[in-house]
Amino acid sequence: EIVLTQSPGTLSLSPGEGATLSCRASQSVRSSYLAWYQQKPGQAPRLLIYGASSRAPGIPDRFRGSGSGTDFTLTIRRLEPEDFAVYYCQQYGTSLTFGGGTKVEIK
Amino acid sequence: EMQLVESGGGLVQPGRSLRLSCAASGFTFHEYTMHWVRQVPGKGLEWVSDISWNSDRTGYADSVKGRFTISRDNAKNSLYLQMNSLRPDDTALYYCVKDLFPVHPGAPTGAFDIWGQGTMVTVSS
């Protein structure tokens, strides 16, 4: 099983700042089949990024995914108030596993 | 509008069974692999099971293998999860989830673009 480790666990930032979230895999993710989701309290997760760097329909371009192999990054340029949430990475190249999540909170 | 609506959750004693259902609408259901994902409240996400468009392939997490059975009825646009021998650590919110891409040779499965609102399963005596 591919284990995904997300860091940091919590990111405290102010609106307008940029955020960099990391997702490291225990082995290479096949074909960069790596997705990112955003989850707000009381809501189901929302797909942001698939294929490591492709934005899902309707996702603002301030969200950017990058990386390959075992190291992946979600970058949020200029945080909006609605961006404060928990973010999960997920690999779907070999079975399916999720990372433990990164909480982006208001500083 | 694409939508998934789960039902069937509730409180059940350890060792008993429960069947979850998911009604799909707004998309061509039979063109997509479908999944169940669960989440303990306040914790992370865990993939549970998936089923191919024509039911010829199913997959399960090791934690539920041999106890849970996924199925679908394309005529009814419905997905199911039969959960037997339930344990307290099965307590979670269960989401019905749709693959991003329709079935196509070479297309990946496992990026989820549509999620239901979830149905809560509580296993306790």
Boltz contact constraints between the chains, C-beta under 6 A:
constraints:
  - contact:
      token1: [A, 33]
      token2: [B, 108]
      max_distance: 6.0
  - contact:
      token1: [A, 35]
      token2: [B, 111]
      max_distance: 6.0
  - contact:
      token1: [A, 44]
      token2: [B, 115]
      max_distance: 6.0
  - contact:
      token1: [A, 45]
      token2: [B, 115]
      max_distance: 6.0
  - contact:
      token1: [A, 47]
      token2: [B, 113]
      max_distance: 6.0
  - contact:
      token1: [A, 50]
      token2: [B, 100]
      max_distance: 6.0
  - contact:
      token1: [A, 50]
      token2: [B, 111]
      max_distance: 6.0
  - contact:
      token1: [A, 88]
      token2: [B, 45]
      max_distance: 6.0
  - contact:
      token1: [A, 92]
      token2: [B, 110]
      max_distance: 6.0
  - contact:
      token1: [A, 92]
      token2: [B, 111]
      max_distance: 6.0
  - contact:
      token1: [A, 96]
      token2: [B, 47]
      max_distance: 6.0
  - contact:
      token1: [A, 96]
      token2: [B, 110]
      max_distance: 6.0
  - contact:
      token1: [A, 98]
      token2: [B, 44]
      max_distance: 6.0
  - contact:
      token1: [A, 98]
      token2: [B, 45]
      max_distance: 6.0
  - contact:
      token1: [A, 100]
      token2: [B, 44]
      max_distance: 6.0
  - contact:
      token1: [A, 101]
      token2: [B, 44]
      max_distance: 6.0
